[in-house]
Amino acid sequence: MESLSQQLERFSEVLAVSRTTHVRSWDPATVRRALQWARYMRHVYRRFGRHAGIRRALERRLQDRWRREDGSGPATFPGLTSFRALARCDLLLSQRLLGNRALGDAAFRCLLQQLCPGPGVRDAEEETLQDRLALLARRRAAVHLLRSSGFGENSAAQEDPLIQTQAELLLRRLQEVGEAAAEGPRRLLSGLWERLPQSNFLGVIAAALLLPSSPPGPPQKELELKSPKTPGEEGRHELVQWLLGKSDTVATFCHSLPAGLLTSVVGRHPELFPVYLGQLTDWGRQLHYDLQKGVWVGAEARDGPWEELFSRFQSLCQAPSPLKDEVLRALETCKAQDGGFEVPGLSIWTDLLLALGSGA
């Protein structure tokens, strides 16, 4: 028992070190030994998992080992803090090493070879380590892809295979965290919004909102589903609700993405159309007519130019009905509220309608 406790404590220290800069000194052999040790810990879990007395004793020792010196909680970089964690300690170790930039190139390549040994290489247990890390890989890939790629200004970027892959991974991740906790999707999206390049992230959101729905399955399978929504539909629903609940974020979304892309998004998700239209009308109200230049300009540099506002209304008016009709009705209403002027330069709504070829 004492020997086993010491083994757990020593591996627990290795797990704690895996999140620090000390891994800079690790070579491929160290990585291999650490992973082998982690697999042995999984074996310990399976051997003693049903022995309540042994499990409680080991867990108590682990918790005591990683409690802060002042007793306020776990240490900053804790190792194993529960006996149950032994069942996935190889995943914990791999995840920490994958996210640690201090790990050297040779050690990192060795880690990848260990995690993805290729077809035909079986783990000592009943499943491959590659299979057990599939979920981990998807989660990390989603964040990595969101970080690493930019989103172009052209609306055709939504057809980029990389952008679509990012969008698919985001929807899958939303599904996973949604199954774990009701507030999981919104916490995930808020965390990504704070950490990732915002222009890139908004582009991926737009692409996710435009991904085609999964084809319907056989009727008998549909009856077995607990929810009428597919995983992709659930993820898109969470994205829309998150945008609607974040006024600053949805404003950035409406102003920063290309006109054609936004038209496609609000055409697919009508809940976003009133918000987008409201952003555009607020934008128009910020512009005033410069008599000397003969153009509509913003009071501040941050106010978008007339040309950009017109291009967004033009894109909406090129959409099929009822979207086009709703936009024209909104412009006519704004024109009437502004005095119903027919002379150019007096009302931006009159000028917009004239420019769009539908002025009275």
Order of alpha helices (4+ residues) and beta strands (2+ residues): alpha-alpha-alpha-alpha-alpha-alpha-alpha-alpha-alpha-alpha-alpha-alpha-alpha-alpha-alpha-beta-beta-alpha-alpha-alpha
